[in-house]
Amino acid sequence: MATKNRVVSKSSSSSSSLIPWLGIAAIVILFDQITKITVLRTFRYAEELAITSFFNLVLAFNKGAAFSFLSDQGGWQRYFFTAIALGAAGFILYLLKKHAGQRMFCWALALILGGALGNAIDRLVYGHVVDFLDFHWKSWGHFPAFNIADTAICIGAALFIIDELRRVNKK
């Protein structure tokens, strides 16, 4: 009987340690979706609003992956990238549960999870990802438009690299 109670308490303790990381992912998704809905209701497709000399808000749609990779395909990529995002989300949940005490690693994973699911929601609801952040610099042109989910994924990837470099340097 005592063994059974230990298993139960270990299980509930590991699920409760997931809650902060899932909360971070949920905040990313919420902020991402609110900003996208706001832009969709405020702008027409390709409409731009200059904010500074190097930054615009613009409504853009991306049917592909990062930098519009495969966006000119026949539509299969919508389901392919959605499946990849959902598979990655499952793997990230496994990693979060296994390494819940590693703060920077889990921050990175939570941000990537929120970003991946934010863009997956777009693909499922709209058939494309909604982008609206447009940075540019003089004659160098415009960086591809992106969104809050993409930003979270990039920050998460940077944290992941920093965490790994710190881990390697400790050895």
C-alpha positions as CSV (number, residue, x, y, z in Angstrom):
1,M,0.0,0.0,0.0
2,A,2.8,2.4,0.8
3,T,4.4,1.8,-2.6
4,K,1.2,2.6,-4.3
5,N,1.0,6.0,-2.4
6,R,4.5,6.9,-3.4
7,V,3.8,6.2,-7.1
8,V,0.7,8.4,-6.9
9,S,2.4,11.3,-5.1
10,K,5.4,11.1,-7.6
11,S,3.0,11.2,-10.5
12,S,1.0,14.2,-9.2
13,S,4.2,16.0,-8.2
14,S,5.7,15.6,-11.7
15,S,2.5,16.8,-13.3
16,S,2.4,19.9,-11.0
17,S,6.0,20.7,-12.0
18,L,4.7,20.9,-15.6
19,I,2.1,23.5,-14.8
20,P,4.5,26.6,-14.9
21,W,5.9,25.6,-18.2
22,L,2.5,24.9,-19.7
23,G,1.4,28.3,-18.3
24,I,4.2,30.0,-20.2
25,A,3.3,28.2,-23.4
26,A,-0.4,29.2,-22.9
27,I,0.6,32.8,-22.4
28,V,2.6,32.7,-25.6
29,I,-0.4,31.2,-27.5
30,L,-2.9,33.7,-26.0
31,F,-0.7,36.7,-26.8
32,D,0.0,35.4,-30.3
33,Q,-3.6,34.7,-31.1
34,I,-4.9,38.1,-29.6
35,T,-2.3,40.0,-31.7
36,K,-3.2,38.1,-34.9
37,I,-6.9,38.6,-34.4
38,T,-6.4,42.3,-33.8
39,V,-4.3,42.6,-37.0
40,L,-6.8,40.6,-39.0
41,R,-9.7,42.9,-37.8
42,T,-7.7,46.1,-38.3
43,F,-5.8,45.5,-41.6
44,R,-6.6,44.4,-45.1
45,Y,-4.3,41.9,-46.7
46,A,-0.9,43.5,-47.5
47,E,-1.9,46.8,-45.9
48,E,1.1,48.4,-44.1
49,L,1.3,50.9,-41.3
50,A,4.7,52.5,-40.8
51,I,5.6,52.7,-37.1
52,T,9.2,53.8,-37.3
53,S,11.8,54.2,-40.1
54,F,12.7,50.5,-39.8
55,F,9.4,48.8,-38.6
56,N,5.9,48.4,-40.1
57,L,2.8,46.5,-39.2
58,V,1.6,44.6,-42.2
59,L,-1.0,41.8,-42.8
60,A,0.7,38.9,-44.5
61,F,-0.2,35.3,-44.9
62,N,2.4,32.5,-45.0
63,K,1.2,29.1,-46.3
64,G,4.7,27.6,-45.8
65,A,7.2,27.4,-43.0
66,A,9.9,29.9,-41.9
67,F,10.7,32.5,-44.6
68,S,7.8,31.2,-46.7
69,F,9.6,27.9,-47.3
70,L,7.2,25.7,-49.5
71,S,4.5,28.4,-49.6
72,D,4.0,28.0,-53.3
73,Q,3.0,24.3,-53.1
74,G,-0.5,23.0,-53.6
75,G,-1.7,23.0,-50.0
76,W,-0.4,19.8,-48.6
77,Q,2.2,21.7,-46.6
78,R,-0.6,23.0,-44.3
79,Y,-1.2,19.6,-43.0
80,F,2.5,18.6,-43.1
81,F,3.6,21.6,-41.0
82,T,0.6,21.1,-38.6
83,A,1.6,17.5,-38.1
84,I,5.2,18.5,-37.4
85,A,4.1,21.1,-34.9
86,L,1.8,18.6,-33.1
87,G,4.5,15.9,-33.1
88,A,7.0,18.5,-31.8
89,A,4.6,19.5,-29.1
90,G,4.2,15.9,-27.9
91,F,8.0,15.5,-27.8
92,I,8.4,18.8,-25.9
93,L,5.8,17.8,-23.3
94,Y,7.8,14.6,-22.8
95,L,11.0,16.6,-22.4
96,L,9.3,19.1,-20.0
97,K,8.1,16.3,-17.8
98,K,11.5,14.6,-17.8
99,H,13.5,17.8,-17.1
100,A,11.0,20.0,-15.3
101,G,13.7,21.2,-12.8
102,Q,16.0,22.6,-15.5
103,R,14.8,26.2,-15.7
104,M,16.5,27.6,-18.8
105,F,16.0,24.4,-20.8
106,C,12.3,24.4,-19.8
107,W,11.9,28.1,-20.6
108,A,13.3,27.4,-24.0
109,L,10.9,24.4,-24.5
110,A,7.9,26.3,-23.2
111,L,8.5,29.2,-25.6
112,I,9.0,26.9,-28.6
113,L,5.9,24.9,-27.6
114,G,3.7,28.0,-27.4
115,G,5.0,29.3,-30.7
116,A,4.6,26.0,-32.5
117,L,1.0,25.6,-31.3
118,G,0.2,29.3,-32.0
119,N,1.2,28.8,-35.6
120,A,-0.5,25.4,-35.8
121,I,-3.7,27.0,-34.7
122,D,-3.4,29.5,-37.6
123,R,-2.9,26.7,-40.1
124,L,-5.9,24.8,-38.8
125,V,-8.2,27.9,-38.6
126,Y,-7.1,30.0,-41.5
127,G,-5.1,27.6,-43.8
128,H,-2.0,29.8,-43.4
129,V,0.0,31.6,-40.7
130,V,-0.8,35.2,-40.0
131,D,2.3,37.4,-40.0
132,F,2.4,41.1,-39.2
133,L,5.8,42.3,-37.9
134,D,7.8,43.8,-40.7
135,F,11.4,45.0,-40.1
136,H,13.4,46.7,-42.8
137,W,16.6,48.7,-43.2
138,K,17.2,51.3,-45.8
139,S,18.1,49.7,-49.2
140,W,18.7,46.2,-47.7
141,G,15.0,45.5,-48.0
142,H,12.5,43.9,-45.8
143,F,13.1,40.9,-43.5
144,P,10.2,38.4,-44.0
145,A,7.2,39.3,-41.9
146,F,6.7,37.3,-38.7
147,N,4.6,37.1,-35.6
148,I,4.6,36.6,-31.8
149,A,4.8,32.8,-32.2
150,D,7.8,33.0,-34.5
151,T,9.4,35.4,-32.0
152,A,8.8,33.0,-29.1
153,I,10.3,30.1,-31.2
154,C,13.4,32.2,-31.9
155,I,13.9,33.3,-28.3
156,G,13.3,29.7,-27.2
157,A,15.9,28.4,-29.7
158,A,18.4,31.1,-28.5
159,L,17.8,30.0,-24.8
160,F,18.2,26.4,-25.8
161,I,21.6,27.2,-27.4
162,I,22.7,29.3,-24.4
163,D,21.7,26.5,-22.0
164,E,23.6,23.9,-24.0
165,L,26.7,26.1,-24.1
166,R,26.5,26.6,-20.4
167,R,26.2,22.9,-19.9
168,V,29.2,22.1,-22.1
169,N,31.3,24.8,-20.4
170,K,30.5,23.2,-16.9
171,K,32.1,19.9,-18.0
